[in-house]
Amino acid sequence: MKWVTREYVHVDRVACPWLIRRFIDQNAVFEFVPRDTDPATITDGIPFDMKGVELGHHGDKCSFEAIIAKYGLTDDPALLALANIVHGADVKKDMAKTPESAGLEALATGFRLLCHDDHEALELEFPMYDALYACLKKRLSQST
């Protein structure tokens, strides 16, 4: 399936493709469109993290949280912990939500400066999300 979002990815628009590829659609293909693209014009693919779409920001929730809710991924404590980190890194007023959020935002900014395009950013950043998710799984398994 094709998934469509705005170009020049940053925290939420990297975390969402990671979530989609790892938990929803392992064969997902991602397309990046100009920021001012009207999501209503997207007829070939599922839009996410765009203004006014189901899989976007709603209330105080970021797109990563919307995707978790939509696809029923709420039974994984490590994934929910990751959602809190992503939320804090993506929503500036909530940066202090977790100690990891500021670090994730800083790394996302660095990758944006290093990468030549959005596909390269996903390729390079997915292992970072894999590592963070593994760390959270380990941390949470030790606390029970």
C-alpha positions in Angstrom: 0.0 0.0 0.0 1.1 3.6 -0.6 1.2 6.0 2.2 1.5 9.8 1.6 2.7 12.6 3.7 4.4 16.0 3.5 8.0 16.3 2.3 10.9 17.4 4.5 10.2 14.8 7.2 11.0 15.4 10.8 10.0 13.5 14.0 6.4 12.5 13.5 6.8 12.0 9.7 9.7 9.5 10.4 8.2 7.9 13.4 4.9 7.2 11.5 6.5 5.4 8.6 8.6 3.4 11.1 5.4 2.4 12.9 3.6 1.6 9.7 6.4 -0.5 8.3 7.0 -2.4 11.6 3.5 -3.0 12.8 0.9 -2.4 10.0 2.3 -2.8 6.5 5.8 -4.3 6.1 5.6 -3.6 2.3 4.5 0.0 2.7 5.7 2.5 0.1 6.0 6.2 1.1 5.4 9.2 -1.1 6.3 12.7 0.0 4.3 15.6 -1.4 4.7 19.4 -1.1 3.6 20.9 2.2 0.7 22.8 0.6 -0.8 19.7 -1.1 -4.5 19.4 -0.4 -5.0 15.9 1.1 -8.4 15.7 -0.6 -6.5 15.4 -3.9 -4.7 12.3 -2.9 -6.5 9.4 -4.6 -3.7 6.8 -4.6 -2.6 6.2 -1.1 -3.4 6.8 2.6 -2.5 10.3 3.7 -1.0 10.8 7.1 0.4 13.7 9.1 -1.3 16.2 6.9 -3.8 18.8 8.0 -7.4 17.5 8.3 -6.7 13.8 7.7 -7.8 10.9 10.0 -4.1 9.9 10.7 -3.0 13.4 11.7 -2.9 15.6 14.7 -6.2 15.8 16.6 -6.6 17.7 19.8 -3.4 17.1 21.8 -2.4 13.9 20.0 0.2 13.7 17.3 -0.1 11.5 14.1 1.9 8.7 15.6 -0.7 8.4 18.4 -3.5 8.6 15.9 -2.1 5.7 13.9 -1.6 3.6 17.1 -5.3 4.2 18.0 -6.6 3.6 14.5 -4.8 0.3 14.1 -5.5 -1.0 17.7 -1.8 -1.1 18.7 -2.6 -0.1 22.3 -1.7 -3.3 24.0 2.1 -2.8 23.6 3.5 -0.8 26.6 6.8 -0.2 24.9 5.0 1.2 21.8 2.9 3.5 24.1 6.0 4.7 25.8 7.6 5.4 22.4 4.4 7.3 21.5 5.0 9.6 24.6 8.5 10.2 23.5 7.5 11.0 19.9 4.7 13.2 21.1 7.1 15.3 23.3 9.6 15.6 20.4 6.9 16.6 17.9 4.8 18.9 20.0 7.1 21.7 21.2 5.0 22.7 24.2 5.2 19.1 25.5 9.0 18.7 25.0 9.4 18.0 28.7 6.9 15.1 28.6 9.8 12.5 28.7 13.5 12.9 29.2 14.1 11.3 25.8 11.9 13.7 23.8 14.5 16.5 23.5 17.2 14.0 22.4 14.9 12.5 19.7 14.1 16.0 18.4 17.8 16.9 18.3 18.7 13.7 16.4 15.8 14.3 14.0 17.1 17.8 13.3 20.6 16.4 12.7 19.4 13.8 10.3 17.4 16.4 8.4 20.6 18.3 7.9 22.6 15.3 6.8 20.1 13.6 4.5 19.6 14.4 0.8 16.0 13.4 0.6 13.1 12.0 2.7 13.6 8.4 1.7 17.2 8.5 2.9 16.0 10.0 6.2 13.7 7.1 6.7 16.4 4.6 5.8 18.9 6.1 8.2 16.5 6.9 11.1 14.5 3.6 11.2 17.4 1.8 13.1 17.3 4.6 15.7 13.6 3.9 16.3 14.3 0.1 16.4 16.9 0.7 19.0 14.7 3.0 21.1 11.8 0.6 20.9 14.1 -2.3 22.0 15.4 -0.2 24.9 11.9 0.6 26.0 10.8 -3.1 25.8 13.8 -4.1 27.9 13.2 -1.3 30.4 9.5 -2.2 30.8 10.2 -5.9 31.1 12.6 -5.3 34.0 10.1 -3.1 35.9 7.5 -5.9 36.2 
